[in-house]
Amino acid sequence: YERIINKINYDFDGVETTKLSNQNLLGGLVNNSCVCEGYAKILQQALSLVGIESIVVGGNGEKEDGGHIWNQVKIDGVWYNADAAYDSIEVHKGNEMSLCLVDDSSVYKTDYLIANKCDKKYVFGSSK
């Protein structure tokens, strides 16, 4: 997660246009720049390679005509939200990440039918 948010820049110039290249793996991994959908797909792929279940979900974002995309991640049978795009923007501004493995109250509301209820925040550094 930290490698993704540190190495990839949010594509502010491309957010207003519909460019396929900033919404998939290529944008982030080849061009080091993508929008929220690209971050979510990269994170989902990376997690699948190490056997961690995750899905891509979305909901209303700040754009009037669009929304926002992030991940839900299952750890020890519990679902959490992870918003790599938001955290990447914050880290590149010099702030701390704050939306890695958080509950539903911390992220945009989703209306995706496949979305899971995330009612806990993960406590880093604990054994459970």
C-alpha positions, 0 to 999 in steps of 0.5 A: 500500500505504501509503495503504491501511494508513494510511487504513483502520482494522482493525475490531476490534469487527467481527472476531468477527461476520460482517459483509459490510460489513467484508469488502469494498471498501465497509467500507474505502473508505467506512467506513474500517474493515474486517477482513483480507478487506477489506484484501486485496480493496482491495489486489487491486483497487488493484493491478489498476488499475495492472496489477500481478497479485495474488491473495487467499489465506488460511490459519490465523490467530489466531481459533480458528474462522477464518483470515486473508486476505492477498495475494500480489503478482507483481513482475518475475515473482516472487511475494511476500506482502503483509499489509495488515491486519497492517501497518495494525494495526502502523502505527496502533500507531506501529510500522513495516510489516513484511509488505509483499512478504515470503516465505512464512516471514514470514506464516501458512501457506496451504493455498489451491490457487491460492497461489504459492510466495514464497521471496524478500523484496523489497528496497526501493530496489534496482533488482532 
